[in-house]
Amino acid sequence: MQVLGDVTNERIAIGLRLRRGRLCARLSGLSEQERAAQVALMQEAVARAWNVPVTELRASTRCKAPVAFARQVAMYLTHVSFGMNLSAVGRHFGRDRTTAAYACRHIEDKRDDRDFDLMLDRLEIAVRHRPLMERRQ
């Protein structure tokens, strides 16, 4: 299903789909700069939630396990929340698409834990529902 909307004189297509029983939005019509802003927003939110430095999330090295796990969460939420394909997610995180795919599978499997699932739902809602204009600033 596709819905077209007019936000600040820009046409943005929103595609909705189900992924493992969850509704996912896929935004198209956004520039690379706007997508990078979305990724940065997600990285900031996950870094705060997991209490890890954003610089370590963005580091090209693996870092310690808590940082690597937080990065996997950020990659998963970026893919699911913003509908970016795995190649784009990997590129924004300085990783390969297969690494992004592994992160998404790994985090999706962990969502069986109710507390973890609730935390991810809250993060996703908080980041996705920020007004588009706030994200651009």
Order of alpha helices (4+ residues) and beta strands (2+ residues): beta-beta-beta-alpha-alpha-alpha-alpha-alpha-alpha-alpha
